[in-house]
Amino acid sequence: MHSGPEVAYVQKGEISVKFVGQAAKVYKTGDSYQIPPNVLHSTVAGPQGAAVLATWVMK
């Protein structure tokens, strides 16, 4: 969890993002996603790993 939004782009591989109380969502090469501030979540790289470019705005 972080105090500002996260914006990410999957450069290679895949990543699974899970929010509390929801099913995990898989993002693959070329996908992007946003995570709002103060939302509990977890991210896990796929079986072949992943390269993700992510930015956070901290308040």
Phi, psi and omega in degrees: 000141178220160189279351179230172181289152174245134175237130185222152179228127180275111183276329183202141177081211179214158180221144178252129179242126180237129174258147180304130177081005180230158175289151178293148176242134182260131176245134184246174180315128180093347178278156172229161178207162177232144174238122180294162178295150173060031177249123180289128183206168174221149178233141181222132176290151178291179185298334179262007182085184181199155170237121184231133173260118184230146174231148178232141172254112183263132181253000000 
